[in-house]
Amino acid sequence: SRDLSEDGDVVITEVERQPSHNHKGPTTATAADDDHNNNNNKSQGDLYLHPMERELRLRNAGYSRRELQELTRPVDVVRHQRTRTLQTLSLEPWHEAWERTRRSCGKVFLSRHARAHR
């Protein structure tokens, strides 16, 4: 099954898939080595799987490059949005002040415009 972790990465807990034409039958691949199955005492660094290794394991499990790209694209979009939000978060008070000013000026100009057209 595929899930999203808290940081938006795709976490593949266990993959059961009908393989492509070059495989002889259904295969099961795990995202972590057998020694990681009991990960209660493992740190995040111990559980990290290099992207090339993850891709190799998924390719061996029968996933095509296209499938992997299609599955990771939405995750990348969310990750970039989150990064952008963190980068602009410090500007939020300025943005709110600008919006308040713009609304108040808009009300003044709208009221003048409405009075002029009566």
Secondary structure, DSSP 8 states (H G I E B T S, - for coil): -EEE-TTS-EEESEEEE---TTSSS-EEEESS-GGGSSGGG--HHHH---HHHHHHHHHHTT--HHHHHHHHHHHHHHHHHHHHHHHHGGGHHHHHHHHHHHHHHHHHHHHHHHHHT-
